[in-house]
Amino acid sequence: MAEKTMQWKKQGKIFDPTKFKLPNDCTEFAQSPQVIIFDDFVRIYFSTRSRDSSNGKYLSHIAFVDMKKNFHDIISVSAHTVIDLGKPGCFDEHGIFPMNVVRHGDLIYGYTSGVNRRVSVPVDAAIGLAVSRDDGLTFQRIGEGPVLAASLHEPCLIADPFVRIYGGAFHMWYIFGTGWKKLAADASADRIYKIGHALSSDGINWVKEEGNQIIQSRLGADECQALPTVIEISGRNHMFFCYRQPSDFRKNRGRSYRIGHAYSDDLVNWTRDDSSLSIGVTNNDWDSDMLCYPHVFECDGSVYMLYNGNEFGRYGFGLARLES
C-alpha cells in the first residue's frame, strides 16, 4: 500500500560553519549532520574540512555542535575533532565522512566512513568503528582497520553507514560502489554506488547481503544513492536517502542530489516511493540547487530531518519537521 504524502516543513538553515571557529583549522563544510539526543540538548556531529599542507587537498574531520532542543540556540561548538585521522596507509588516512552514532549501553558507538586517496581514481572508502566512553566528546578506534570493506561483489567505496539495533540485532544500511565509469570523453571517471544492508550480533562482525541493491533506481542503472537513514513512523519503517545522476552533478542543478524515500514492513524488502516525500529545492540561497545527506530522527515526540544544501554542505545544514 502506497504511503500518504509526508508534509515536511522547512525550518531553515540552523548551522553555518563559516561563522564559527572550527577545530583543526577547518573553515568550511558541515556535511552529513548526525544527531544524538541528551536530556536537555542535542549534539549534532558533522564532517568539516581542512587543507592538507603537503598538497592542498581536503582532509575531512568530525566535529560537533551542541544545541538546545529548539534547534535554534547554539550552546557550543567543539573545540577539537572527536577522533584523529587514520595512520598512514590505513583506510581513513585522508578523512572521515560521515560518522553515524548510536547508543549501546553506557557507550556511544561511532561508525566512521574512512576515506583514502588512490592513484587511478580520487578515493576509496571503508567503514570503521570507534567507541566513546565520555558521552561522545571523544572516540577511540577498536582497531586500525575497518569493520566493513570491499569484497567480491562490492569492489569499492564502502561508506555512509547508518546503524540501529532492533530486537538485539545490529542492522547497518550503507553504500557500496559498483565501480567507476568514464561517462564523457573529456571527463574523469565518476563513481557509481548503491544502498546495501548488513547484519551483526555484536556491532563489530558484519554479514553483508553481498551486492544486493535494496533500493530501486529511478534515474537508470547508474543512479547514485547515498547516506541512508531509517526510522519507524506510525508503525512502518521509512528510509530517507539522497540520489543523483552519475555525472555532471556538481554544478548542474537538474542533475544534483535530491532526497529519496522508501518504506518497509520487515527492514529487508523496501518499496521506493519518492512521490510521498514533499521536500525539494527552493529559492533559498543555501538549498536552491541541491538537497543531500539527510538524517531523520525523533526528538520529544516530533520527527525531524537534518540535511545539507548547495555545494554538498559547504555552508552548513538545515532542518525540516514532519507535519503529518
Buried (B, 14 or more C-beta within 10 A) or exposed (E): EEBEEBEBEBBEBBBBBEEBEBBBEBBBBBBBBBBBBEEEEBBBBBBBBBEEEEEEEBBBBBBBBBBEBEBEEBEEBBEEBBBBBBEEEBBBBBBBBBBBBBBEEEBBBBBBBBBBBEEEBBBBBBBBBBBBEEEBEBBEBBEEBBBBBBEEEBBBBBBBBBBBBEEEEBBBBBBBBBEBEEBEEEEEBBBBBBBBBBBBEEBEEBEBEEBBBBBEBEBEEBBBBBBBBBBEBEEEBBBBBBBBBBBBBEEEEEBBBBBBBBBBEEBEEBBBBEEBBBBEBEEEEBBEBBBBBBBBBBEEEEBBBBBBBBBBBBBBBBBBBBEE
